[in-house]
Amino acid sequence: MNHAIRASSLRIIDEDGSQIGILSKEEALRLAESRELDLVEISPNANPPVAKIVDWGKFNYQRTKQLQKNKRNSKTLEVKQMRFGLKISDHDLGIKLKKTSEFLEQGHKVKLVIFYRGRELAHKDIGFTLANKVIDQLGDAIAVDQQPQLNGKQLIFVVRSSNAKAKNA
């Protein structure tokens, strides 16, 4: 900005966006001071560097507002979690899968956790069978990001909507 600009010649753009041309740094500074505005380097890597004659306070305010708007509009994807036990009934499983489907439709990933209690850990195969049943019931609309994996007393796997990949690509 102003005297901190190091380039000797600059491509100058005035406050309403029209190009003035290539000027020396001193000429550009005099032009900006005559208009009671600031000289701000917009693109330092260009050849020659691009500088704009603007009101720095207004320019900085608008840039900050634009960054806030972009941050507000960007949707953060969360990983939702659904937990159920090894002895879950078919009805309860159906309700949990319905909620899981809603999360997937919203574009979230879902981490499914099957937890073992006490002596259930001796029957690890039942948990893997339940995990495969869950994947089958969710159908072709999902893609398994992380295969079922035993981690301590929990069997964990992650699913996402298979059309979410098409949206992000």
C-alpha positions in Angstrom: 0.0 0.0 0.0 1.2 3.5 -0.9 5.0 3.9 -0.1 5.4 0.2 0.8 5.1 -0.9 -2.8 8.5 -1.9 -4.1 8.0 -2.2 -7.9 9.3 0.7 -9.9 6.5 0.6 -12.6 2.9 -0.4 -12.1 -0.2 -1.1 -14.2 -2.7 1.3 -12.6 -6.5 0.9 -12.3 -8.5 3.8 -11.1 -11.3 3.7 -8.5 -14.1 3.0 -11.0 -12.2 0.0 -12.6 -10.9 1.5 -15.8 -7.2 1.1 -16.7 -5.0 4.2 -16.7 -1.9 2.4 -18.0 1.6 1.6 -16.9 3.1 4.4 -14.7 6.1 4.8 -12.5 5.5 4.3 -8.8 6.0 8.1 -8.1 3.5 9.1 -10.8 1.0 6.6 -9.5 1.4 7.9 -5.9 1.0 11.5 -7.0 -2.1 10.6 -8.9 -3.6 8.8 -5.9 -2.7 11.7 -3.5 -4.3 14.2 -5.9 -7.6 12.2 -5.7 -7.2 11.8 -1.9 -7.1 8.0 -2.2 -4.6 5.2 -1.6 -2.5 3.2 -4.0 -3.0 -0.5 -3.2 -1.0 -3.3 -4.9 -3.6 -5.9 -6.0 -1.5 -8.4 -8.0 2.2 -8.2 -7.0 3.1 -11.3 -9.1 1.9 -9.9 -12.4 4.3 -8.3 -14.9 4.2 -5.4 -14.3 2.5 -5.5 -10.9 -1.1 -4.3 -10.8 -2.1 -1.5 -8.4 -5.4 0.1 -7.8 -6.3 3.6 -6.7 -9.0 3.1 -3.9 -10.1 4.3 -0.6 -8.3 1.8 1.6 -10.8 1.8 4.5 -13.7 1.1 2.1 -11.7 -1.5 0.1 -10.7 -3.3 3.3 -14.2 -3.2 4.7 -15.7 -4.7 1.5 -13.1 -7.4 1.3 -13.8 -8.3 5.0 -17.5 -8.4 4.3 -17.0 -10.6 1.3 -14.8 -13.1 3.2 -17.5 -13.3 6.0 -20.2 -13.9 3.4 -18.2 -16.7 1.7 -17.6 -18.3 5.1 -21.3 -18.1 6.0 -22.4 -19.6 2.7 -19.9 -22.5 2.8 -21.5 -25.6 4.2 -19.4 -27.6 6.6 -19.9 -31.3 6.3 -20.1 -33.1 9.6 -19.6 -36.7 10.4 -22.8 -37.8 12.2 -22.7 -40.8 14.5 -25.2 -43.6 15.0 -24.7 -46.1 17.8 -26.5 -49.4 18.5 -25.9 -52.5 20.5 -25.5 -56.0 19.3 -28.9 -57.2 20.5 -30.9 -54.4 18.8 -34.4 -55.3 17.7 -35.5 -55.1 14.0 -37.9 -52.2 14.8 -35.2 -50.2 16.6 -32.7 -50.9 13.8 -35.3 -49.7 11.2 -35.7 -46.4 13.1 -32.0 -45.9 13.4 -31.5 -46.7 9.7 -34.2 -44.2 8.8 -32.4 -41.5 10.7 -29.1 -42.5 9.1 -30.8 -42.2 5.6 -31.9 -38.7 6.5 -28.3 -37.7 7.4 -27.0 -39.2 4.2 -29.6 -37.3 2.1 -28.4 -34.0 3.8 -24.9 -34.9 2.5 -23.3 -35.9 5.8 -21.1 -38.9 6.3 -22.4 -41.2 9.0 -20.1 -43.1 11.4 -21.9 -46.3 12.5 -20.8 -47.8 15.8 -21.9 -51.3 17.0 -20.8 -51.6 20.7 -20.2 -54.9 22.5 -21.1 -55.4 26.2 -19.5 -57.9 28.5 -19.4 -61.4 27.1 -20.8 -60.3 23.7 -17.1 -59.7 22.7 -16.7 -63.4 22.4 -19.2 -63.3 19.5 -17.5 -60.8 17.2 -18.9 -62.5 14.1 -22.5 -61.4 15.1 -21.4 -57.8 15.0 -19.9 -58.1 11.5 -23.1 -59.9 10.4 -25.1 -56.9 11.8 -22.8 -54.5 10.0 -23.4 -56.2 6.7 -27.1 -56.3 7.4 -27.0 -52.5 7.9 -25.1 -51.9 4.7 -27.5 -54.1 2.7 -30.6 -52.4 4.2 -29.2 -48.9 3.3 -28.9 -50.2 -0.2 -27.1 -48.9 -3.3 -27.5 -45.3 -2.4 -24.5 -45.5 0.0 -20.8 -46.0 -0.4 -18.8 -47.5 2.4 -15.8 -45.1 3.2 -14.4 -47.3 6.0 -15.1 -51.0 6.1 -16.3 -52.5 9.4 -13.4 -52.6 11.8 -13.2 -53.8 15.4 -11.7 -51.2 17.7 -11.7 -52.3 21.3 -15.3 -53.0 22.3 -16.7 -51.2 19.2 -17.2 -52.2 15.6 -16.9 -49.0 13.6 -17.6 -48.2 9.9 -18.3 -45.1 7.9 -20.8 -44.6 5.1 -21.6 -41.7 2.8 -24.2 -41.1 0.1 -22.9 -42.5 -3.2 -24.2 -39.5 -5.1 -22.3 -37.1 -2.7 -19.1 -38.0 -4.7 -20.8 -36.8 -7.9 -21.8 -33.5 -6.3 -18.3 -32.8 -5.0 -16.5 -33.7 -8.2 
